[in-house]
Amino acid sequence: MVTIKDSVHDHIGVEGVAADLLDTPALQRLRRIRQLGTVGLVYPSANHTRFEHSLGVYHLADAALSELGIAGARAERLRAAAILHDVGHTPFSHNVESLVARRTGRMHDEVEDLLEEGDVARALTLHDIAPDAVAELIAGGGEFGQLISGELDVDRMDYLVRDAHHTGVPYGTIDAGRLVRELRFLDGRLVLAAGNVQTAESLLVARSLMNPVVYNHHVARISKAMLRRASERLLEVGATTAAELRRMDDAGLLVALRECSETAVFARRLDTRSLYKRAIWAELRDVPDDVLDADHGVLREHEREIASRAGVDPDAVILDVPDRPRMSESTSRVVVNGEVRALESQSTLVTALRRASHEQWRLGVYAPEEETEAVGRAAEATIGLDLDALVVDVHKGVNTTLDEF
């Protein structure tokens, strides 16, 4: 057994197949990928990595398996899936995932190709574990895949606590120990045992509070959008391929951006935190449906039209349209009066938090500070927004709290 000191779970004992996987290049690469990507530009202590998180997910999965009475070969497959669940991440975690997925057809949890050869495949084979079975669990497939990827997965239980700890934000605090102890499988569904409506709500509340102040903080969104634009340009000019970008680490991507003349300006801005500012910050109710539902190509066309109207370089405009708000945690299953029910049918909090998620949603248009006014007015004409109501207060010299930082 290997014992590792962890900042969240104290001492983690790693053994069996997980111990043999620890030093494989695929897992060690995760030491060089930050868990929260560009959030470190908002919260300087948010430097924890996907490797730390993978150890935490393994630890919680191991505890859950003991509570559920799952042992033997099935348990070893699940332990392998837990510690390997993030090996498919692109650099800076989710920040460039969609960009790479459009070109490779693979999201971060589609990892069959990464497990079927090399040191990972050898370690799995040594324990008579089929790589494709582990890949299926990582993708949330089958009954037991719900432990790794689902509404009540151990992935979520670890990252909420870990992200709160390393940002210093208290909102992600949950009782992971109780959550693990109360997990049950009933009729093929992973549920929380009777008396745990509030336990399920805690996951929902924690995620809902972390979204606006950490995951969707506007500085994190702006820097993520700039990184995504620079990475897309890197691919467009042939400086690298999507397959190569998929396997880079954070430092490797930054070096590639610095060394490419077409992306060096973006790299310099990210290096020095000279970020674009908000030209528009629009609420969900004020955004036309055709913009909300537009694909990547249409949004790029909108950006080019905005730049042309504003008389600025096309790279000076970034249109950031998040997916419509959704709350997967609201479908978590809990046992109430002997019946398995969806949390949303039992909790009045779900309605309130769903409304809050809609109110917190924002469309962003970003540009260099000196171009924000022109870009904002051009965006109004292009995508049909009421600029006078929507231009952010940066132009008025207000809001100098951390939210503006």
N, C-alpha and C positions, 0 to 999 in steps of 0.2 A: 504493500500500500504506500502511496505517496500522499503526504499531508501538506496542504497548502494553506497559508494564512490569508484570509480574505477580509476585505474591509467591511463587508456586509454580514456575511454568515460566520465569521470567526474562522475556525479551522475546518477545512474541507478535506475529507479522506477520499482519495481517488484510487480505485483498484480495478482489476479485471481488464476488460477491453478498453475502458476509458483511460486507464494508466498507459496502455500501449499506444493509444492514439495521441497522448499529450504532446509528444515531441515530433509528430509528423509535420512536414512543412505546411500543409494545408491549415492545421490548427495553429501553429506558431505564427503564421501570417496574420492571424487575428489580433496579435499583440500590437500590430502596427496599423490597426483600424480603430478609430475612435468610435465609441458607442453612439455618441450624439452628433457626429459630424461637425457642422459649423456652429453648433450651440456654444462651443467654447469661446466664440467671439462675443458672447453675451455673459456667460458664466465662466470665468477663467479657470475654475477648478474642475470643470467638466472634461477631464482628460482621461477618464476611464475607457477601457477598450472592450472590443468584442470578445477577447480572450477571457477577461475577468467575468463578463456576463455569461459566457459559455460554461465556465466553472460553476457559477451560481445556478444556472438552469440544470446542470448535471446534479448538483447537490439537492435541489428541490425535487427533481425527478426521482432520485434515489430514495428520498424520504417518502414520497408519494407511493412508490412501489412497495415499500415496507408496510405502509398503512393499508394498502389495497390487497396485500397478500399475494402480489405477483412476484414470482421467482423463476429461477432457471433460465433457459435460453431466451424466453420471451422478455424477461427483465433485462438481460444483457443487450438485446437488440434495442430496447428503449433507452438504456443508458448510453449506448453508442449514438443513437439519434439525438439525445439531449446534448451531448458534448460537441457533436458535429453540426448542430442545427443551423449555425451561422456561417459555415465555410463557404457558402455561395454568395456572401455579401460583396458588393463592389466597394471601392474605396469611398471613404466618408459615409459608410453605412448606406442609408436609403437615398442619399442625396442625388446620386446619378443612376440609381437602379432602373428607373423607367426608361432613361435614355439608352442604356445598354440592352434592356429587354426588347425594345423596339427593333433592335438589329440582330439579336441572338435568339430571340424567342424564349429566353429563360429569365424568370424572376429569381430572387435570392434563395427561395426554398425549392427550386428545381435543380437538384444537384446530382442526378444520376451519373453524369459524365465525370464528376469530380471524385466520386467514390469508387469507381469501377477499375481504377488502375493506380499504380504507384504505392507509396507507403501506407496510405489509408486502406486500400484494398488488401494489402498484405496483412495489416493488423486485424482487419475484420475476418479475413480468411483463417487466420491463426486461431480465432475463436469460433470458427464454423458459423459465421454470420454472413448472410448474403447481402452485398452492397445495395441491391435493388430493394430489399426489404427495409433497410435503414432509410433509403431515399424516400420511400413511400411514407414512412412514419414522420420524417421531417416535413413533408408536404401536408401532414395532417390526415393521411389516408387511413382507412380502417378504424376499427373501434378504439384501439389504443393510441392511434395518432392524435387523438383529441388532447392527450396529456402534453404533447409537444406543440401542437398548433390548433387552438380552438378557443372557445369563449372563456374557458376556465384553465387555460394552459399555464404551465410552470414558467414559460418564457415571460409572460406578462407579469407574473408574480415577482420575478426577479428584477426585470428592468424598471418597474415603477419604484421599487425601494432603492435600487442602485442609482437611478438617475436623480432621485430626490436627495440622496446622501451626497452625491458628488457635485450637485449644483448648489446645495445648501437650501433648497426649496422644500418646505415641510409637507407639501400637499400630497406627495406620492406615498405617504406612510400607510401601509396596510399590515394586517396580521397574517403574514405568509404562513406562519406555523399553523394557525387555525385553519386556514384555507386548505392546506395540504392534508391535515388530519380529517377534515370533513368531506373529502372527495369520495364519491361512490360511483360505481358503474351499475346502472339500472336499465335493462332493456337496450343495451348497446349504447347508451348515452352517458357521458360524464356529467354528474350532477353533484350538488351539495346536499348533504343530509338534512333532515328536518331541523328546524330552528335556526336556519342560516340565511334568511332573507337579508338581514343586515350585513352579514358577511359578504354576500354577493354584491350588495349595494356598495360596499367599501371599494371594490375594484372599479366600479363605474364612477364613483365620486372622485377617486384618486386620479383616474385617467382624465376626467372632465376638468379637474382643476389644473392638472399639469399641461394640458393642451395649450391654453392661451399664454401661460407664463414661461413655458419651456419649449415644448415641441413646435408651437406655432408662433413664438415670439417674432415680432416683425423683423428684427435684425437677423435672426436665424433664417427666416424665410428669404430675406433679400440676399444674404450671403450664399444660401443654398442655390437660389436662382442664378446668381452670377457664376457659381462653380459649374452648374449644369450647362449654362450657355457656353462657357469656356470649353468644357469637355466636348460639347457637341461640335464646336468649331474645330477642335483637335481631330475629331473623326472626319469632319467634312474635308479638311485639307490633306488627309491621309497620313498624318503624323503618327497615328497608331490605328489599331483595329478595335472593334468592339470586344472581340475575344480577348485581346491583350489588355484592354482597359478593365475588363471584368476581373482579371487576376492581379491587377496592381494593388499596392497598398497606398495609404494616404500620401506618404512622402514621394512615392514613385509618380503619382498623378501630378503633384505639385511641381516636381522637377520637369516632367513632360510639358506642363503648361508654361513654365518659365523659359524652356529652351525653344519653344515654337514661337516664331515671330508673330504669328496670327493670334496668339493667346497670351503673349507676355504682359500686355497691359492689364488684362484681367488678373493674371497671377500676381502682379505687383500690387494691385488694389487689395486682393485678398491677403497678401503678406503684410501689408501696412494698415489693414483695416480701414482703407479709404473706400468705403462702400457707397453704392448708389443709395438714393433716398426715395421716399414714397412720393410719387407724383399724384397718385390716387389710391385711396384705401376705402373700398366700397363694400357696403353691406349686401348680404345675399338678396334681400328683397328688391334691391335697386339694380340688379344685374339681369339683363335679358337672358331668356332661356337658351337662345341660340349661342350665346357666349359660354354659358355654363356647360353646354353639351358639346362644344366644339372640340375637334380632335387636334392633335399637335400641329398638323400642317396648317389648319385654319388659323390657329392662334399665332403661328409665325407670320402668316399673311397679315393679320391684324397689326402685329408689331411693325412690319415693314411699312404699312400704310400710316401708322401713327408717326413713325420716324420721318416719312416723307412730308406729311402735313406740318410737322414741327420744324422741319428743316435741319434735322440732326442726323448724325451717323446711325445706321441701323443698329449697331451694337450699343447705342445709348438708350435703347428702349427694351425693357423686359416686361412682358405681360404674364402675371402669375395667377392662374385660376385653379384653386384647389378643387378636389373632388367635392361633390355635395356632402354635407355632414351625414355621418352614420355612426351608430353606436352598437357595435357588435356585442358588447358586454350585456346589452339589454335583453339578449336572447339566452343568457345563461340560464341553466335549469336548476331549480331548487325543489326539494320535497316539502310539500305543504299538505297537511291532513292526509298523509299517505299517498298523495298524488304528485307526479312530476309536473311542474308548471314552469313556464317561462317567467323570468324575473319581471319583465314588463307588465305581466298580468297581475303581479302581486305588489308592486312597488309604485307608490305615488311619486317617488323621486325621479323615476325614469322620464315621466312627462316633463317635469321641470328641467331636468338636465338636457333632454332632447331640445327643448326650447332654447336653453342657454347655448347649446352648440350651434344652433342656427343664428342666434344673435351675435356670437363671437366670430362667425365665419367672415372672411374678408377677401375680396379680389384686390390684388395689388398691381399697380403699374409703377415700375422703378426706373430711375434715370440718374445720371450725375447731378449733383446738387444744383449746379448752375442751369440745368436744362429742365428742372422739374415743372416749372410753370408752363413752358411751351409744350412739353410732352403731355402734361395733364389736360390742357385744353384740346390738344389734338386727339387724345384718347377719348375725350367726351364726344367729339364729333364722330369718331370712328366706331365706337362700340355702344353709343347711345346712353351715356350717363349724365346726370345733372352735376356738372363740375362744381358749381357754387356750393352745393350741399356736401360734396364728397372730398374736396381737396383737404389734405390733412393739415392739422394745426401747426405743423413745422413752419409754415410760411408766416404764421401769426406770432411766432416766438413763444409759444406756450408749451406745456407738457415737457418738463425737463427732468422727470423722474426716471427710474430705471427702465420704464416702459419705452422711453425715448432713446435710451442708451443702446 
